[in-house]
Amino acid sequence: MNIKHHPTEQTLMEYASGSMSQAMELLVATHMTVCPQCREKVAEFEAMGGAVLETVTSMDMADHSLDHVMAMLERETANENLAIKELPMTRKIAVGESITGSAMPSIPTPLIKMLPDEVTSLADIPWKTLAPGVKHYQLKSVESKGTVRLMKIAPGVSIPNHGHHGHEMTLLLKGSYIDDIGRFRAGDVADLNDDVDHQPIADTAEECICLIATDAPMIFRGFLPKLLQPFFGI
């Protein structure tokens, strides 16, 4: 797959250390099923050992802290006497068997394991209407302080302009959308923090289906989305 947008290195480090919420783990693991580049990066972080990563994920990430940590890792791996430790496997969701090819499978392994047994394809999802041209399905079986849901957007339809109180990740499963950040297609991940506002719009004749994980409610800019937000738990 021609994946252009990946989770940030900070996100992959958090996955490697097992410090993510189950919702975020699910999204990263699903992406890694079709992304060899991110699988390799996580394997590198795991091989570097648990001590440094545990320290990193427990501290506040300042503007230059990630650069500082990467420099620490480079110094430690350059030390010939470094005893490499394996990370404790505290993750609740593991990446599925690697999938290669030009197309995204209907539902990658980590995701399908969290869906009802009768769901074997995206067509089987019991979608609920959220707004005209927008349907969703919340994965209530996934533990999270935020939400994780599948969303289906009809061609030409846009999600209302919004920001984020915290971390939001979106993985494209089918179709594509475009926003202020760029164009995202199947396999791509939008890894966003609380300083980003955007308004995705499905930009092809094909419906756009994505997996969205958040750790806090979205911040809608329009009056009607704000009014309806409590009813849909977004």
Buried (B, 14 or more C-beta within 10 A) or exposed (E): BEBEBBBBBBBBBBBBBBBBBBBBBBBBBBBBBBBEEBBEBBEBBBEBBBEBBBEBBEEEBEEEEBEEBEEBBEEBBEEEEEEEBEBEEEBEBEBBEEBEEEEBBBBBBBBBBBBEEEBEEBEEBEBEEBBEBBBBBBBEEBEBEBBBBBBBBBBEBBBBBBBBEBBBBBBBBBBBBBBEEEBBBBBBBBBBEEEBBBBBBBBBEEBBBBBBBBBBBBBBEEEEBBEBBEEBEB
